[in-house]
Amino acid sequence: MPLDFQKYGTSSCCSKKICNGCNYANQMREAEKKLGHSCPFSCPFCRKPVPLTKGQGDKQFLKRIAANDPVGMHLKGIHQYLKGDYRSAFEYYTRAAELGDAAAQYELGRLYEFGKGVEKDEGKAIHFLEEAAIGGHPSARNSLGLIEWDNGNTERALKHFFIATKLGDDDSIKVLMEAFRNGLVSKDDLASALRAHQAAVDATKSPQREVVEALQL
């Protein structure tokens, strides 16, 4: 699943993250079979009809939050953050992070790192970023690398960047290329990182996703 929010959506009925390509494939399947729902399409996961209005979607979304769904709480945290209500975002991220949501752990770590909605605390920032990184979050791994880099721990920073690169993180491969130009990374290690990065990117591709991306141009 790509982390780029422009490449996936979240179903309000079951809080499952669905890549745009998979959603498109499901729509084509239902259209071809003429499944005849009361609305155009259904959720690829739970098969419930997709809400026809924003109000219906919001109602389903609130039900997911009331049920302590970590993805729903994480998304609510994002909404609050974008509104500038960092304290409320912190509270929702905290609840989702406690339930193991890696994306929420990453966002929580960033709030602690920059002191938004909570007192700045690098120790707690690192803790939550590490939790998110263990959960496979590439941007969290990159953030850990940047923190180590700023603290003068170059070797530890590079290890984080190499791991993030293998997960397809674009920012980390850029850092490694700059480190190579400065003589901090060998040619062979950079070549290996580039291959790993490309493999991770290729793994997220599909004909359906390419169709959707072409339609969005």
C-alpha positions in Angstrom: 0.0 0.0 0.0 1.6 3.3 -1.0 1.7 5.9 1.7 0.9 8.8 -0.7 -2.6 9.8 0.3 -3.3 10.8 -3.3 -2.9 7.1 -4.3 -5.4 5.5 -1.9 -8.7 6.2 -0.1 -10.1 5.1 3.2 -13.5 3.4 3.3 -15.9 5.2 5.8 -17.8 1.9 6.4 -14.9 -0.3 7.6 -11.9 2.1 7.7 -9.9 -0.1 5.3 -7.3 1.7 3.2 -7.9 1.0 -0.5 -5.5 1.9 -3.2 -7.0 3.7 -6.1 -6.1 0.9 -8.5 -7.9 -1.7 -6.4 -10.9 0.5 -6.0 -11.0 1.0 -9.8 -10.7 -2.7 -10.4 -13.6 -3.4 -8.1 -15.8 -0.8 -9.8 -15.0 -2.3 -13.2 -15.8 -5.8 -11.8 -19.2 -4.6 -10.5 -20.0 -2.7 -13.7 -19.2 -5.7 -15.8 -21.3 -8.1 -13.7 -24.1 -5.5 -13.3 -24.4 -6.4 -9.6 -27.3 -3.9 -9.2 -26.7 -2.2 -5.9 -29.0 0.7 -4.8 -25.9 2.9 -5.2 -23.3 2.7 -8.0 -20.6 0.7 -6.2 -19.8 -1.2 -3.0 -16.8 -1.3 -0.7 -14.2 -3.9 -1.9 -13.7 -5.1 1.6 -17.0 -5.3 3.5 -19.2 -5.0 0.4 -21.4 -2.4 2.0 -22.8 0.2 -0.5 -20.6 3.3 -0.9 -22.4 6.3 0.7 -24.1 8.6 -1.8 -23.6 11.8 0.2 -20.9 13.4 2.3 -23.4 13.3 5.2 -23.8 9.5 5.0 -20.0 9.1 4.8 -19.5 11.3 7.8 -22.0 9.4 9.8 -20.3 6.1 9.0 -16.9 7.7 9.8 -18.1 8.8 13.3 -19.3 5.3 14.0 -15.8 4.0 13.3 -14.4 6.5 15.8 -17.0 5.6 18.4 -15.9 2.0 18.0 -12.3 2.9 18.8 -11.2 2.2 15.3 -7.5 3.3 15.1 -7.7 4.3 11.4 -10.8 6.4 12.0 -9.2 8.1 14.9 -6.0 8.7 13.0 -8.0 10.3 10.1 -9.9 12.5 12.6 -6.5 13.6 14.0 -5.5 14.6 10.5 -8.7 16.6 10.0 -8.1 18.4 13.3 -4.5 19.1 12.5 -5.4 20.6 9.1 -7.9 22.9 11.0 -5.0 24.1 13.2 -6.4 22.3 16.3 -3.1 20.6 17.2 -4.2 19.7 20.7 -7.2 17.8 19.5 -5.1 16.2 16.8 -2.6 15.1 19.5 -5.4 13.5 21.5 -6.8 11.5 18.5 -3.3 10.5 17.4 -2.5 9.3 20.9 -5.6 7.1 21.0 -4.9 5.6 17.6 -1.2 5.1 18.5 -2.0 3.3 21.7 -3.9 0.8 19.5 -0.9 0.2 17.3 -1.6 2.4 14.3 1.8 3.1 12.7 0.7 6.2 10.8 -0.7 7.7 14.0 2.5 6.9 15.9 4.4 8.7 13.2 2.2 11.8 13.4 2.4 11.7 17.2 6.2 11.6 17.0 6.2 14.6 14.7 4.0 16.6 17.1 6.5 15.9 19.9 9.4 16.7 17.7 8.1 20.1 16.7 6.0 20.9 19.9 2.6 21.2 18.2 -0.3 20.5 20.5 2.1 19.2 23.2 5.4 20.3 24.8 8.4 19.6 22.6 10.1 16.4 23.7 12.8 14.8 21.5 12.8 11.6 23.7 9.1 11.0 23.2 9.4 12.0 19.5 12.1 9.3 19.0 10.0 6.7 20.9 6.9 7.1 18.8 8.9 7.4 15.6 10.7 4.2 16.5 7.3 2.5 17.1 6.1 3.6 13.7 9.4 2.6 12.0 9.1 -0.9 13.6 5.6 -1.0 12.1 7.1 -0.4 8.6 6.5 3.3 8.2 9.1 4.7 5.8 8.7 8.4 6.7 9.2 7.6 10.4 12.4 5.8 9.5 13.5 8.8 7.5 12.7 11.1 10.4 14.8 9.0 12.8 17.7 9.3 10.3 17.3 13.1 10.2 17.3 13.3 14.0 20.4 11.2 14.3 22.0 13.2 11.5 21.3 16.5 13.3 22.7 15.0 16.5 26.0 14.1 14.7 25.4 10.4 14.7 26.1 9.9 11.0 26.5 6.2 11.0 23.2 5.6 12.8 21.5 8.1 10.5 22.7 6.3 7.4 21.4 3.0 8.6 18.0 4.5 9.0 18.2 6.0 5.5 19.2 2.7 4.0 16.3 0.9 5.6 13.8 3.7 4.6 15.1 3.5 1.0 14.4 -0.3 0.9 10.8 0.7 1.8 10.6 3.0 -1.1 11.2 6.4 0.6 12.1 9.0 -1.9 13.5 11.5 0.6 15.9 8.9 2.0 17.4 8.0 -1.4 18.0 11.7 -2.0 19.9 11.9 1.3 22.0 8.9 0.4 22.9 10.4 -3.0 24.0 13.5 -1.3 26.0 11.5 1.2 27.6 9.6 -1.7 28.7 12.9 -3.2 30.2 13.9 0.1 32.1 10.6 0.4 30.0 9.2 3.2 28.5 6.3 1.2 30.3 4.0 -1.2 29.4 3.5 -4.8 28.4 -0.1 -4.3 26.2 0.7 -1.3 24.5 3.5 -3.2 23.9 1.2 -6.2 22.4 -1.4 -3.9 20.2 1.2 -2.3 19.0 2.4 -5.7 18.1 -1.1 -6.8 16.2 -1.7 -3.5 14.3 1.6 -3.8 13.3 0.8 -7.4 12.1 -2.7 -6.4 10.0 -1.2 -3.7 8.5 1.4 -6.1 7.8 -1.3 -8.7 6.0 -3.5 -6.1 3.4 -0.8 -5.7 2.6 -0.6 -9.5 -0.3 -2.3 -11.2 -2.1 -1.8 -14.5 -5.1 -0.6 -12.6 -3.2 2.0 -10.7 -1.6 3.3 -13.9 -5.0 3.7 -15.4 -6.2 5.8 -12.4 -3.1 7.9 -12.4 -3.6 8.6 -16.2 -7.2 9.6 -15.5 -6.1 12.1 -12.8 -3.7 13.9 -15.1 
